[in-house]
């Protein structure tokens, strides 16, 4: 039976929720060393061998969050502005590549270090295809909205 696994990359753990069609979701927590993602993914694979695809939520421990006011640009242009000089907006070393998103309505920008994120995605993709990657706060907001919670 196929299943999708949602993986939250926390500071020291991976939390995985496995959803199987027609069955209750199951949760697993495994230790996580950001420098050795394959170890944690191997542990998850043993716990959820039926998974056929994955979504990744990057936890707050790995995100840089900043209130940012940008000019009225489309989403791609806003991301480009944030990626061009990320050290201007986030507490990171100059030249550090980042993956970014900008929530125009909230005036917030979120960034994750691109090399680490790529390594984590590659580790998961060696197990199952990764179909979505997003910041954990956005995943939580989407889940709450899907459940009809509008003002959490």
SULZICOR-V210313 format. One record per pair of residues at least 12 apart in sequence whose ideal C-beta (glycine too) atoms are under 10 Angstrom apart, sorted by the first residue. I is the first residue (numbers start at 0). J is the second residue. If there is no record, write none. Layout:
i:I j:J
i:I j:J
//
This chain:
i:0 j:19
i:0 j:20
i:0 j:21
i:0 j:22
i:0 j:49
i:0 j:51
i:1 j:18
i:1 j:19
i:1 j:20
i:1 j:49
i:1 j:50
i:1 j:51
i:1 j:52
i:1 j:127
i:2 j:17
i:2 j:18
i:2 j:19
i:2 j:20
i:2 j:22
i:2 j:24
i:2 j:25
i:2 j:47
i:2 j:48
i:2 j:49
i:2 j:50
i:2 j:51
i:2 j:52
i:2 j:53
i:2 j:127
i:3 j:16
i:3 j:17
i:3 j:18
i:3 j:19
i:3 j:20
i:3 j:24
i:3 j:47
i:3 j:50
i:3 j:51
i:3 j:52
i:3 j:53
i:3 j:54
i:3 j:127
i:3 j:130
i:3 j:131
i:4 j:16
i:4 j:17
i:4 j:18
i:4 j:19
i:4 j:24
i:4 j:25
i:4 j:27
i:4 j:43
i:4 j:44
i:4 j:46
i:4 j:47
i:4 j:49
i:4 j:50
i:4 j:51
i:4 j:52
i:4 j:53
i:4 j:54
i:4 j:55
i:4 j:123
i:4 j:126
i:4 j:127
i:5 j:17
i:5 j:18
i:5 j:24
i:5 j:26
i:5 j:53
i:5 j:54
i:5 j:55
i:5 j:56
i:5 j:131
i:5 j:138
i:5 j:142
i:6 j:27
i:6 j:29
i:6 j:31
i:6 j:39
i:6 j:40
i:6 j:43
i:6 j:47
i:6 j:50
i:6 j:53
i:6 j:54
i:6 j:55
i:6 j:56
i:6 j:57
i:6 j:119
i:6 j:123
i:6 j:127
i:6 j:129
i:6 j:132
i:7 j:28
i:7 j:31
i:7 j:54
i:7 j:55
i:7 j:56
i:7 j:57
i:7 j:58
i:7 j:135
i:7 j:138
i:7 j:139
i:8 j:31
i:8 j:33
i:8 j:36
i:8 j:39
i:8 j:55
i:8 j:56
i:8 j:57
i:8 j:58
i:8 j:60
i:8 j:61
i:8 j:62
i:8 j:111
i:8 j:115
i:8 j:116
i:8 j:119
i:8 j:120
i:8 j:123
i:8 j:132
i:8 j:135
i:9 j:28
i:9 j:31
i:9 j:33
i:9 j:56
i:9 j:57
i:9 j:58
i:9 j:59
i:9 j:60
i:9 j:61
i:9 j:135
i:10 j:31
i:10 j:33
i:10 j:58
i:10 j:59
i:10 j:60
i:10 j:61
i:11 j:30
i:11 j:31
i:11 j:32
i:11 j:33
i:11 j:39
i:11 j:60
i:12 j:27
i:12 j:28
i:12 j:29
i:12 j:30
i:12 j:31
i:12 j:39
i:12 j:58
i:12 j:60
i:13 j:27
i:13 j:28
i:13 j:29
i:13 j:30
i:13 j:31
i:13 j:36
i:13 j:39
i:13 j:40
i:13 j:42
i:13 j:43
i:13 j:55
i:13 j:58
i:13 j:119
i:13 j:123
i:14 j:26
i:14 j:27
i:14 j:28
i:14 j:29
i:14 j:31
i:14 j:43
i:14 j:56
i:14 j:58
i:14 j:135
i:15 j:27
i:15 j:28
i:15 j:29
i:15 j:39
i:15 j:40
i:15 j:42
i:15 j:43
i:15 j:46
i:15 j:47
i:15 j:50
i:15 j:53
i:16 j:47
i:16 j:54
i:16 j:56
i:16 j:142
i:17 j:43
i:17 j:46
i:17 j:47
i:17 j:49
i:17 j:50
i:17 j:53
i:18 j:50
i:19 j:47
i:19 j:49
i:19 j:50
i:19 j:51
i:25 j:46
i:25 j:47
i:26 j:46
i:27 j:42
i:27 j:43
i:27 j:45
i:27 j:46
i:27 j:47
i:28 j:42
i:28 j:43
i:28 j:46
i:29 j:41
i:29 j:42
i:29 j:43
i:29 j:45
i:29 j:46
i:30 j:42
i:31 j:43
i:31 j:58
i:31 j:60
i:31 j:119
i:33 j:60
i:33 j:61
i:33 j:112
i:33 j:115
i:33 j:118
i:33 j:119
i:34 j:115
i:34 j:118
i:35 j:118
i:35 j:122
i:36 j:115
i:36 j:118
i:36 j:119
i:36 j:120
i:36 j:121
i:36 j:122
i:36 j:123
i:36 j:125
i:37 j:118
i:37 j:119
i:37 j:121
i:37 j:122
i:37 j:123
i:37 j:125
i:37 j:126
i:38 j:122
i:39 j:119
i:39 j:122
i:39 j:123
i:40 j:53
i:40 j:119
i:40 j:121
i:40 j:122
i:40 j:123
i:40 j:124
i:40 j:125
i:40 j:126
i:40 j:127
i:41 j:122
i:41 j:125
i:41 j:126
i:43 j:122
i:43 j:123
i:43 j:126
i:43 j:127
i:44 j:123
i:44 j:125
i:44 j:126
i:44 j:127
i:47 j:126
i:47 j:127
i:48 j:126
i:49 j:127
i:50 j:123
i:50 j:126
i:50 j:127
i:50 j:128
i:51 j:127
i:51 j:128
i:51 j:130
i:52 j:123
i:52 j:127
i:52 j:128
i:52 j:129
i:52 j:130
i:52 j:131
i:53 j:120
i:53 j:123
i:53 j:124
i:53 j:126
i:53 j:127
i:53 j:128
i:53 j:129
i:53 j:130
i:53 j:131
i:53 j:132
i:54 j:123
i:54 j:129
i:54 j:130
i:54 j:131
i:54 j:132
i:54 j:133
i:54 j:138
i:55 j:116
i:55 j:119
i:55 j:120
i:55 j:123
i:55 j:124
i:55 j:129
i:55 j:130
i:55 j:131
i:55 j:132
i:55 j:133
i:55 j:135
i:55 j:138
i:56 j:131
i:56 j:132
i:56 j:133
i:56 j:134
i:56 j:135
i:56 j:136
i:56 j:137
i:56 j:138
i:56 j:139
i:56 j:141
i:56 j:142
i:57 j:98
i:57 j:109
i:57 j:110
i:57 j:111
i:57 j:112
i:57 j:115
i:57 j:116
i:57 j:119
i:57 j:120
i:57 j:132
i:57 j:133
i:57 j:134
i:57 j:135
i:57 j:136
i:57 j:137
i:57 j:138
i:58 j:111
i:58 j:134
i:58 j:135
i:58 j:136
i:58 j:138
i:59 j:109
i:59 j:134
i:59 j:135
i:59 j:136
i:60 j:135
i:61 j:110
i:61 j:111
i:61 j:112
i:61 j:115
i:61 j:116
i:61 j:119
i:61 j:134
i:61 j:135
i:62 j:89
i:62 j:98
i:62 j:100
i:62 j:109
i:62 j:110
i:62 j:111
i:62 j:112
i:62 j:134
i:62 j:135
i:62 j:136
i:63 j:85
i:63 j:88
i:63 j:89
i:63 j:90
i:63 j:91
i:63 j:95
i:63 j:97
i:63 j:99
i:63 j:108
i:63 j:109
i:63 j:110
i:63 j:111
i:63 j:112
i:64 j:89
i:64 j:107
i:64 j:108
i:64 j:109
i:64 j:110
i:64 j:134
i:64 j:136
i:65 j:81
i:65 j:85
i:65 j:87
i:65 j:88
i:65 j:89
i:65 j:90
i:65 j:99
i:65 j:101
i:65 j:106
i:65 j:107
i:65 j:108
i:65 j:109
i:65 j:110
i:66 j:88
i:66 j:105
i:66 j:106
i:66 j:107
i:66 j:108
i:67 j:80
i:67 j:81
i:67 j:87
i:67 j:88
i:67 j:89
i:67 j:99
i:67 j:101
i:67 j:102
i:67 j:103
i:67 j:105
i:67 j:106
i:67 j:107
i:67 j:108
i:67 j:109
i:68 j:103
i:68 j:106
i:68 j:108
i:69 j:81
i:69 j:88
i:69 j:101
i:69 j:103
i:69 j:106
i:69 j:108
i:71 j:103
i:72 j:101
i:72 j:103
i:73 j:103
i:74 j:100
i:74 j:101
i:74 j:102
i:74 j:103
i:76 j:101
i:77 j:99
i:77 j:100
i:77 j:101
i:77 j:102
i:77 j:103
i:77 j:108
i:78 j:97
i:78 j:98
i:78 j:99
i:78 j:100
i:78 j:101
i:78 j:108
i:78 j:110
i:79 j:99
i:80 j:99
i:80 j:101
i:80 j:108
i:81 j:97
i:81 j:98
i:81 j:99
i:81 j:100
i:81 j:101
i:81 j:108
i:81 j:109
i:81 j:110
i:82 j:96
i:82 j:97
i:82 j:98
i:82 j:99
i:82 j:110
i:82 j:113
i:85 j:97
i:85 j:98
i:85 j:99
i:85 j:108
i:85 j:110
i:85 j:112
i:85 j:113
i:88 j:101
i:88 j:108
i:88 j:110
i:89 j:108
i:89 j:109
i:89 j:110
i:89 j:111
i:89 j:112
i:90 j:110
i:91 j:110
i:91 j:112
i:92 j:112
i:95 j:110
i:95 j:112
i:95 j:113
i:95 j:114
i:96 j:110
i:96 j:112
i:96 j:113
i:96 j:114
i:96 j:116
i:96 j:117
i:97 j:109
i:97 j:110
i:97 j:111
i:97 j:112
i:97 j:113
i:97 j:114
i:97 j:116
i:98 j:110
i:98 j:111
i:98 j:112
i:98 j:113
i:98 j:114
i:98 j:115
i:98 j:116
i:98 j:117
i:98 j:120
i:98 j:132
i:98 j:134
i:99 j:111
i:99 j:113
i:99 j:134
i:100 j:133
i:100 j:134
i:100 j:137
i:102 j:134
i:102 j:136
i:102 j:137
i:102 j:140
i:105 j:136
i:105 j:140
i:107 j:134
i:107 j:136
i:109 j:133
i:109 j:134
i:109 j:135
i:109 j:136
i:109 j:137
i:110 j:134
i:111 j:132
i:111 j:134
i:116 j:132
i:117 j:132
i:119 j:132
i:120 j:132
i:139 j:151
//
